[in-house]
């Protein structure tokens, strides 16, 4: 590498901190756990299932009676009269079902306030399908549920008795309708019961608090934060995207001698005027309070991360590849889910079987040998210096390094570098530059030339050159690095105007400054936010 050559440095703000992956749960069982599970599986667990099922029959019958003959307009208002009175025995039987499942005593810390003080209960972390048991502990409040959950004949009837706010994936206006309905029910003086909302929107392992969605905070009314803790030594409860399946979670929990659930009711959080007009700020501040009390960090993961995990798995990649802290990439870099899906497809083409991109994978993808110039570009993506690029690093690198360099000026200067004053690039032109820059063999150069020369006439036009380079924006960064090499000006003075290299210096500095000036909070957070409003 030439002395004095400028180097693309990784911004320190991009260094990745070690944070827990909220969508992964690994059960660590010892010999005693296996013995206990084996014994409980043939003794107590079947009896628990039987008792739960037998109690389900009268619960369902009471729910069916309470909802019998109800008119559509009645569904839009809270139950009254004899229908409401039936909720009492339903609550009692439901609490007995919770007991039969091994939750013999639910520990309560703090005090649940009345609906007049806080119409919304915000519960976190959302860990398991067992979290629904809190509805029987908190007096059968209302909730938010998917439309599909009320359609099954038995479970749907049980869900309907709670009169949840329904979310439909088929209705494009469902989100706005859900927000409007929550606002309507949460207003002071309403006869609706309290609304329970899990603001994380998906289940996690409980080791951190992911991004809170705005549903609980759009009404701008006081909320009571509630913390859920499962205190068993063997944590069988989390139902995550990468962990034990639903049946395993269900059965292993049944095989516990006793299941220790704790609810902690925190003081009511009353929003400021600024928070009332900014639900995202309100959500962040409530999350900070809850995370501090729970003693866990906060992250910017969202439900969209789980969708990327599914797609990564379908592409043959480890599912954790898709975990990118979607909310942070959306708010800071403007990435939408569809854009990340496109990048994930390209990433899958580049990455090796381990789910990461190594320097050899990078070189193969770009059809160039491993070289100092390629290593410098690779290092900009590899923010933690691990020698491999994960999907999150790849996405940030594309946004802050490759895309800014992927401009018309860069393509024109690179074309002149290869072809000189001619209006085309010959095989010999391409080989001379690639041999000088990367030590590329003639056979490799010709193979790359054939990929670009779509017409097969050994004359690459500017349009062909640009079309190929745009497919792989990483080339633009390589072009700028090569044109900044002191040796490149002497070897190509006859091929391009003498000022070409100096003309590109500001562009190279622009690309570098974009990486250095990127928002510092693009790196994962270790602790609760301080409630500051983000731009």
Protein Blocks (a to p, Z undefined) as FASTA:
>chain_A
ZZhiacddddfklpccddddfkbccddddfklmmmmmmmmmmmmmmmmmmmmmmmmmmmm
mmmmmmgopafklmmpccehjllmmmmmmmmmmmmmmmmnopabacdehjdddfklomcd
cddddfbfklmmmmmmnopaaddddfklmmpmklmmmmmmnopacddfklmklmmmmmmm
mmmmmpghiabdcddddfkopacehlaccdddfklmmnopacdddddddfbfblckbccf
bdcdfklmmmmmmmpmbdcddddddddddddfklmmmmklmmmmmmmmmmmmnopacdfb
dfklmmmmmmmmmnopafklmpgolmlmmmmnopafklmmmmmmmmmmmpcfkopacfkl
mmmmnopacdfklmmmmmmmmmnonopacfklmmmmmmmmmmmmmcfklmmmmmmmmnom
afbdcfklmmmmmmmmnopafklmmmmmmmmmmnonopacfklmmmmmmmmmmlmmmmmm
mmmpmklmmmmmmmpcfklmmmmmmmmmmmmmmmmmpcfklpccfbdcehiacZZ
